[in-house]
């Protein structure tokens, strides 16, 4: 008989609990759940459960859903559901609250290479919350992200420096 390591046992227990609670279903339903007792399982003394994120992928290997669960009293659970275009790029993110209602959604505009050029965030009623634009400088390996309120007023600006593989090396954030 093969014994499972503590991390394997924890993952299997968490996965089973998420599956039984409905978090891994095909609907955008979120369920607040108890966290398993993980004391003594590679967690430093004095640390307590805060949140868990369960990721679901479709048959193409694309992230389809993220279910974010919080320990009771810390926060409300929510689910992000992703939609893709025919080329396989994310074009929409739907954000559902713990009561299974749509809170917000984001729509992404992409260039020919599939990079985000604009991201618009809307409330469930369709009103614009904010939007962001992205500018890429391949020579300097930077991504400039500008944040605008619904009236088009710039309120935040960030510059990410990336390496040749796309990993972030530095992230500078500027705010008014």
CORNORJO-V535064 format. One record per residue. N is the residue number from 1. SS is DSSP state (~ for helix, > for strand, _ for the rest). BURIAL is 1 if it has 9 or more other C-alpha atoms within 8 Angstrom, else 0. D_FIRST is the distance of its C-alpha to the first C-alpha in Angstrom with 1 decimal. Layout:
n: [N,N]
ss: [SS,SS]
burial: [BURIAL,BURIAL]
d_first: [D_FIRST,D_FIRST]
This chain:
n: [1,2,3,4,5,6,7,8,9,10,11,12,13,14,15,16,17,18,19,20,21,22,23,24,25,26,27,28,29,30,31,32,33,34,35,36,37,38,39,40,41,42,43,44,45,46,47,48,49,50,51,52,53,54,55,56,57,58,59,60,61,62,63,64,65,66,67,68,69,70,71,72,73,74,75,76,77,78,79,80,81,82,83,84,85,86,87,88,89,90,91,92,93,94,95,96,97,98,99,100,101,102,103,104,105,106,107,108,109,110,111,112,113,114,115,116,117,118,119,120,121,122,123,124,125,126,127,128,129,130,131,132,133,134,135,136,137,138,139,140,141,142,143,144,145,146,147,148,149,150,151,152,153,154,155,156,157,158,159,160,161,162,163,164,165,166,167,168,169,170,171,172,173,174,175,176]
ss: [_,_,_,_,_,~,~,~,~,~,~,~,~,~,~,~,~,~,~,~,~,_,_,_,_,_,_,_,_,_,_,_,_,_,_,_,_,_,_,_,_,_,_,_,_,_,_,_,_,_,>,>,>,>,>,>,>,_,_,_,_,_,>,>,>,>,>,>,>,>,_,_,_,_,_,_,_,>,>,>,>,>,>,>,_,_,_,_,_,>,>,>,>,>,>,>,_,_,_,_,_,>,>,>,>,>,>,>,>,>,_,_,_,_,_,>,>,>,>,>,>,>,>,_,_,_,_,>,>,>,>,>,>,>,>,>,>,_,_,_,_,>,>,>,>,>,>,>,>,_,_,_,_,>,>,>,>,>,>,>,>,>,_,_,_,_,_,>,>,>,>,>,>,>,>,_]
burial: [0,0,0,0,0,0,0,0,1,1,0,0,1,1,0,0,1,1,1,0,1,1,1,0,0,0,0,1,1,1,1,1,1,0,0,0,0,0,0,0,0,0,0,0,0,0,0,0,0,0,0,0,0,0,1,1,1,0,0,0,0,0,1,1,1,1,1,1,1,1,1,0,0,0,0,1,1,1,1,1,1,1,1,1,0,0,0,0,0,1,1,1,1,1,1,1,1,1,0,1,0,1,1,1,1,1,1,1,1,1,0,0,0,0,0,1,1,1,1,1,1,1,1,1,0,0,0,1,1,1,1,1,1,1,0,0,0,0,0,0,1,1,1,1,1,1,1,1,1,1,0,0,0,1,1,1,1,1,1,1,1,1,1,0,0,0,0,1,0,0,1,0,0,0,0,0]
d_first: [0.0,3.8,6.4,9.7,12.9,15.7,17.7,15.2,14.6,18.4,19.2,17.1,18.7,22.1,21.9,21.0,23.9,26.2,25.5,26.1,29.2,30.7,30.7,29.2,31.6,34.4,37.2,38.3,37.1,35.9,34.3,34.4,30.9,29.4,27.4,24.0,24.2,23.2,24.8,23.3,21.4,23.5,26.6,29.6,31.1,33.8,32.5,32.0,30.9,33.8,32.8,30.1,30.9,28.9,29.9,30.1,31.1,32.9,32.3,34.6,32.4,35.1,34.6,35.5,34.9,34.2,33.4,34.4,33.3,34.8,34.0,36.5,40.0,39.6,40.3,40.3,37.6,38.8,37.8,39.1,39.3,40.4,42.6,43.2,46.2,46.1,45.8,42.5,43.9,43.5,46.8,46.1,43.9,44.0,43.2,42.4,42.5,40.4,42.8,42.0,45.5,46.4,47.6,48.4,48.0,48.6,50.1,49.9,52.6,51.5,53.4,53.1,50.3,48.3,49.0,49.9,53.7,54.0,51.7,53.3,51.8,53.0,52.8,51.7,55.4,55.9,57.9,57.3,55.6,55.9,55.4,54.4,55.6,53.9,55.8,54.2,55.8,54.0,56.3,55.6,52.0,52.6,52.0,54.6,53.6,56.4,56.0,58.8,59.6,60.7,64.3,63.4,63.8,61.6,59.9,57.1,56.5,53.6,53.2,50.0,49.9,47.3,46.2,46.3,42.8,43.8,42.0,44.0,45.6,48.0,48.9,52.3,53.2,56.8,58.1,61.5]
